[in-house]
């Protein structure tokens, strides 16, 4: 199978077409695109209200996209970001996912969420070793009931 290409297009209203501005075959970019598309489709299935026809259409589209993108873009199992030692999902909800990853120099906390307008947002907090130790000690105190 050929490798898919992710293309950024920009609309040209004068010509009534889009112009390709950039392209990539980068697996991380493709996986992020896959995740965003599937999250938007999943939100559409939840946001159809009482319209049964729209609900059926949105669910059918979600199923089609899941099957198609699963074939085109493999999941990130086994794919590592350069320098990353481990990545663990802490929580995963339909509209939010929290992951923690580490490298030799830092720990990253990645929160991916969908805002009230359906826009995908990603917050990344990077802690160096000293900051990570302070957070660890703070959490330990909280668990032991030392913080009120």
C-alpha positions in Angstrom: 0.0 0.0 0.0 1.2 3.5 -0.8 1.9 5.9 2.1 -0.7 8.7 2.5 0.2 12.3 2.3 -1.3 15.1 4.4 -1.7 18.3 2.4 -2.4 21.8 3.7 -4.6 23.6 1.2 -5.5 27.3 1.1 -8.7 28.6 -0.6 -8.3 30.8 -3.7 -11.7 32.5 -4.1 -10.7 34.2 -7.4 -10.1 30.8 -9.0 -12.8 28.9 -7.1 -10.3 26.3 -6.0 -7.7 25.4 -3.3 -4.0 25.7 -3.6 -1.7 23.1 -2.0 0.7 25.0 0.3 2.6 22.2 2.0 2.6 18.4 2.3 4.0 15.7 4.7 4.1 12.0 5.1 5.2 12.4 8.8 3.5 9.6 10.8 3.1 11.8 13.9 1.4 14.5 11.8 -0.8 11.9 10.1 -1.8 10.4 13.5 -2.7 13.8 14.9 -4.8 14.5 11.8 -6.5 11.1 12.2 -7.3 11.7 15.9 -8.7 15.2 15.2 -10.9 14.0 12.3 -12.3 11.1 14.4 -12.9 13.4 17.4 -14.8 15.9 15.3 -16.9 13.0 13.8 -17.5 11.6 17.2 -18.7 15.0 18.5 -21.0 15.4 15.5 -22.7 12.1 16.4 -23.3 13.5 19.9 -24.5 16.9 18.6 -27.3 15.8 16.3 -30.1 16.6 18.8 -33.4 15.0 18.2 -32.9 14.7 14.4 -32.8 10.9 13.8 -31.8 11.3 10.2 -28.7 13.5 11.1 -27.8 11.0 13.9 -27.8 8.1 11.4 -25.8 10.2 8.9 -23.3 11.3 11.5 -22.8 7.7 12.9 -22.4 6.3 9.4 -19.8 8.9 8.6 -17.9 8.2 11.8 -17.9 4.4 11.0 -16.7 5.1 7.5 -13.9 7.4 8.7 -12.8 4.9 11.4 -12.5 2.1 8.9 -10.8 4.2 6.2 -8.3 6.0 8.5 -7.5 2.7 10.3 -6.3 1.3 7.0 -4.5 4.4 5.9 -2.9 5.6 9.1 -1.7 3.1 11.7 -2.2 3.7 15.4 0.7 5.1 17.4 1.5 1.9 19.1 5.2 1.5 19.0 5.8 4.9 17.5 8.1 7.0 19.7 8.9 10.7 19.6 12.6 11.3 19.5 14.1 11.2 23.0 10.8 10.0 24.5 11.3 7.0 26.8 7.6 6.3 27.7 4.2 7.7 27.1 1.2 6.8 29.4 -2.4 7.7 29.0 -3.7 8.9 32.4 -7.3 9.4 31.4 -9.2 9.3 28.1 -12.7 10.6 27.7 -14.7 11.4 24.5 -13.6 15.1 24.7 -10.4 15.0 26.8 -7.2 12.9 27.0 -4.3 13.4 29.4 -1.0 11.8 28.7 2.4 11.9 30.5 5.7 11.2 28.7 9.3 11.4 29.7 12.7 11.9 28.2 16.2 12.1 29.7 15.7 15.8 30.6 12.0 16.4 31.2 8.5 15.1 31.8 5.7 16.3 29.6 2.0 16.5 30.6 -0.1 16.6 27.5 -3.8 17.5 27.7 -5.8 17.2 24.5 -9.4 18.5 24.7 -12.3 19.8 22.6 -13.6 23.2 23.6 -17.3 24.1 23.7 -17.1 25.2 20.0 -15.7 21.8 18.9 -12.1 23.1 18.5 -9.3 20.7 19.3 -6.9 22.2 21.8 -3.6 20.8 23.1 -2.0 22.1 26.3 1.6 20.9 27.0 3.4 21.4 30.3 7.1 20.5 30.4 8.7 20.0 33.8 12.5 19.6 34.3 13.8 17.1 36.9 13.7 19.6 39.8 10.1 20.7 39.0 9.0 17.1 38.6 10.5 16.2 42.0 8.6 19.2 43.6 5.4 18.1 42.0 6.0 14.5 43.2 6.5 15.7 46.8 3.5 17.9 46.7 1.3 15.1 45.4 2.7 12.8 48.1 1.7 15.3 50.8 -1.7 15.7 49.3 -2.2 11.9 49.2 -1.1 11.5 52.9 -3.6 14.3 53.8 -1.0 16.8 54.7 -2.6 19.5 52.5 -5.8 21.1 53.6 
